[in-house]
Amino acid sequence: MMSTDRDLFLQDAFEVGLISSDEIASSIGCLVWDSSPNGVDVEVDPGAVIPDTVHLSIASLAIDRPCAVVEREGCRLHLAYTR
């Protein structure tokens, strides 16, 4: 496989989302690692401070939902969809 073919495949491996909250001054970008019907696993900048409840928007997956942070491991978060 050529290097350019591999790069094209890897670019499609993840999605980019935005996390927002009334407690955050501006939206924070995140990398979506995994998505399920109940929530998503994301990675944020190590310096980002994420509150326990947020709003997640992922345009490419048509997701625009409130979430709760149910697990934190360094800069990786598991967000569960809430109502």
C-alpha positions in Angstrom: 0.0 0.0 0.0 1.3 3.4 -0.9 1.9 6.0 1.8 -0.7 8.3 0.4 -3.3 5.5 0.4 -2.6 4.8 4.0 -2.9 8.5 4.9 -6.3 8.8 3.3 -7.5 5.8 5.3 -6.3 7.1 8.6 -7.9 10.5 8.0 -11.3 8.8 7.9 -10.6 6.7 11.1 -11.7 9.4 13.6 -14.3 12.2 13.8 -13.9 15.7 15.2 -16.5 17.1 17.6 -17.1 20.1 19.8 -17.8 20.1 23.5 -19.6 23.1 25.0 -21.1 24.0 28.4 -22.4 27.0 30.2 -19.4 26.6 32.5 -16.9 26.8 29.5 -16.2 30.2 27.9 -15.8 28.7 24.4 -16.3 25.3 22.7 -13.5 22.8 23.1 -12.5 20.5 20.2 -12.4 16.8 20.7 -11.3 13.7 18.8 -14.0 11.0 18.8 -12.5 7.5 19.2 -15.6 5.4 19.4 -19.3 5.9 19.2 -22.2 3.7 20.4 -25.9 4.2 20.8 -25.3 5.2 24.5 -22.4 7.6 24.1 -18.9 8.3 22.8 -15.3 8.0 23.8 -13.4 11.3 23.1 -10.0 12.8 23.6 -9.5 16.4 24.6 -6.4 18.6 25.0 -4.6 17.6 28.2 -5.0 21.2 29.6 -8.8 21.3 29.0 -11.1 21.5 32.0 -14.3 19.6 31.2 -17.3 19.9 33.6 -19.4 16.8 34.5 -22.2 17.8 32.1 -21.6 19.1 28.6 -23.2 19.4 25.2 -21.6 17.4 22.3 -21.8 18.3 18.6 -20.4 16.0 15.9 -21.5 17.4 12.5 -20.2 14.4 10.5 -22.2 11.9 12.6 -25.3 14.2 13.0 -24.9 14.2 16.8 -26.0 17.2 18.8 -26.8 16.0 22.3 -26.4 16.7 26.0 -23.9 14.3 27.8 -22.6 13.4 31.2 -18.9 12.5 31.7 -19.0 9.1 33.2 -15.4 8.1 33.1 -12.1 10.1 32.9 -8.7 8.7 32.1 -6.2 11.4 31.5 -7.4 13.3 28.4 -9.7 10.5 27.4 -13.4 10.8 28.4 -16.4 8.6 28.1 -19.5 10.7 27.5 -22.9 9.1 28.0 -25.9 10.7 26.2 -28.5 12.2 28.5 -32.0 13.5 27.9 
